[in-house]
């Protein structure tokens, strides 16, 4: 059973409305490993302790907007794919989300379950491809270093 949980997509959902957090967790907990946070501060605390693949955050929160939260975590947690969720169609929030928060997708509330599942699936594919690309790049750098070393050895002989 534990190996099944390890394979689940890990999602952090940040929203200042408790009802939204509980609804999200109830809807998706069977398919994904869900972490919920009622504030940006709590979201950061979870990110310090848990590895997360996707972050979904509400835009309108009292202490910090979703975009501000996403922007603030980029230096420490650059890997998770970011999704912004809002009940308002604020075009400036969309622009900021894309430019500042490096947001992959923008959704309006109330979210539609099947569509959100598709967004999560696509976001995780991107996350997985980026991780694989990182691994391949590191392997290529290592192989290149080894080749250079062998070439230098042959030139010196």
C-alpha positions as CSV (number, residue, x, y, z in Angstrom):
1,X,0.0,0.0,0.0
2,X,2.8,2.4,0.8
3,X,4.4,2.0,-2.7
4,X,1.0,3.0,-4.2
5,X,1.0,6.2,-2.2
6,X,4.6,7.0,-3.2
7,X,3.5,6.8,-6.8
8,X,0.7,9.3,-6.4
9,X,1.0,12.8,-7.7
10,X,1.7,15.2,-4.8
11,X,-0.4,18.3,-4.8
12,X,-0.3,21.3,-2.5
13,X,-3.6,23.3,-2.5
14,X,-3.5,26.7,-0.9
15,X,-6.8,28.6,-0.2
16,X,-8.0,30.8,2.6
17,X,-11.4,29.3,2.5
18,X,-11.7,26.1,4.7
19,X,-14.7,24.8,2.7
20,X,-12.7,24.9,-0.6
21,X,-9.8,23.1,1.0
22,X,-12.0,20.3,2.4
23,X,-13.9,20.0,-0.9
24,X,-10.7,19.7,-2.9
25,X,-9.3,17.1,-0.5
26,X,-12.5,15.1,-0.5
27,X,-12.7,15.2,-4.3
28,X,-9.1,14.2,-5.1
29,X,-7.6,12.4,-2.1
30,X,-8.2,8.9,-3.6
31,X,-6.2,9.8,-6.8
32,X,-3.5,12.1,-5.4
33,X,-1.5,12.8,-2.3
34,X,-3.1,16.1,-1.1
35,X,-1.6,18.7,1.2
36,X,-3.8,21.6,2.1
37,X,-2.8,25.0,3.5
38,X,-5.1,27.8,4.6
39,X,-2.5,30.5,4.0
40,X,0.7,31.2,2.0
41,X,2.7,30.9,5.3
42,X,1.2,27.5,5.9
43,X,1.9,26.5,2.3
44,X,5.6,27.5,2.7
45,X,5.8,25.4,5.9
46,X,4.4,22.3,4.0
47,X,6.9,22.9,1.1
48,X,9.8,22.8,3.7
49,X,8.7,19.4,4.9
50,X,7.1,17.7,1.9
51,X,8.1,17.1,-1.7
52,X,5.4,18.5,-4.0
53,X,4.8,18.0,-7.7
54,X,2.0,20.6,-8.3
55,X,1.0,23.7,-6.4
56,X,-2.6,25.0,-6.9
57,X,-3.3,28.3,-5.2
58,X,-6.2,30.7,-4.9
59,X,-5.4,34.2,-6.1
60,X,-7.4,36.2,-3.5
61,X,-6.0,35.6,0.0
62,X,-5.7,38.1,2.8
63,X,-2.0,38.2,3.7
64,X,-0.5,37.4,0.2
65,X,-2.1,36.9,-3.2
66,X,-1.6,33.5,-5.0
67,X,0.8,35.2,-7.5
68,X,2.9,36.7,-4.7
69,X,3.0,33.3,-2.9
70,X,4.1,31.5,-6.1
71,X,6.7,34.2,-7.0
72,X,8.1,34.1,-3.4
73,X,8.7,30.3,-3.5
74,X,10.4,30.1,-7.0
75,X,14.0,30.6,-5.6
76,X,13.6,27.8,-3.0
77,X,11.1,25.5,-4.8
78,X,11.5,26.0,-8.6
79,X,10.4,22.5,-9.6
80,X,6.7,22.2,-8.8
81,X,4.3,23.1,-11.6
82,X,2.1,26.1,-10.6
83,X,-1.7,26.5,-11.2
84,X,-3.6,29.6,-10.2
85,X,-7.2,29.4,-9.2
86,X,-9.5,32.4,-8.8
87,X,-13.2,33.3,-8.5
88,X,-12.5,36.5,-10.4
89,X,-11.5,37.1,-14.0
90,X,-8.9,39.7,-13.2
91,X,-6.7,40.1,-16.4
92,X,-3.9,41.7,-14.4
93,X,-3.8,38.6,-12.1
94,X,-3.5,36.4,-15.2
95,X,-0.7,38.5,-16.6
96,X,1.1,38.6,-13.3
97,X,0.6,34.9,-12.8
98,X,2.3,34.1,-16.1
99,X,5.1,36.6,-15.8
100,X,5.9,36.7,-12.1
101,X,4.6,33.4,-10.7
102,X,5.6,31.2,-13.6
103,X,2.1,29.8,-13.7
104,X,1.4,26.8,-16.0
105,X,-2.4,27.2,-16.0
106,X,-5.0,29.6,-14.8
107,X,-8.5,28.3,-13.7
108,X,-11.6,30.1,-12.6
109,X,-13.7,29.0,-9.6
110,X,-15.7,27.0,-9.1
111,X,-13.5,24.4,-10.7
112,X,-14.9,21.7,-12.8
113,X,-13.6,18.3,-11.6
114,X,-12.9,16.6,-14.9
115,X,-11.2,19.7,-16.3
116,X,-9.1,20.1,-13.2
117,X,-8.1,16.4,-13.4
118,X,-6.9,17.0,-17.0
119,X,-4.9,20.1,-15.9
120,X,-3.3,18.1,-13.1
121,X,-2.5,15.2,-15.5
122,X,-0.9,17.6,-18.1
123,X,0.9,19.5,-15.4
124,X,2.4,16.3,-14.0
125,X,3.5,15.3,-17.5
126,X,5.5,18.5,-17.8
127,X,6.9,18.0,-14.3
128,X,8.0,14.5,-15.2
129,X,9.5,15.6,-18.5
130,X,11.5,18.4,-16.8
131,X,12.8,16.0,-14.2
132,X,13.8,13.5,-16.9
133,X,15.4,16.2,-18.9
134,X,17.4,17.3,-15.8
135,X,18.6,13.7,-15.3
136,X,19.6,13.3,-19.0
137,X,21.5,16.7,-19.0
138,X,23.4,15.7,-15.9
139,X,24.3,12.3,-17.4
140,X,25.4,14.1,-20.6
141,X,27.6,16.5,-18.6
142,X,29.2,13.6,-16.7
143,X,29.8,11.6,-19.9
144,X,31.3,14.7,-21.6
145,X,33.6,15.3,-18.6
146,X,34.8,11.6,-18.8
147,X,35.4,11.9,-22.5
148,X,37.4,15.1,-22.0
149,X,39.5,13.4,-19.3
150,X,40.2,10.4,-21.6
151,X,41.1,12.7,-24.5
152,X,43.5,14.7,-22.3
153,X,45.1,11.4,-21.1
154,X,45.6,10.2,-24.7
155,X,47.1,13.6,-25.7
156,X,49.5,13.5,-22.8
157,X,50.7,9.9,-23.5
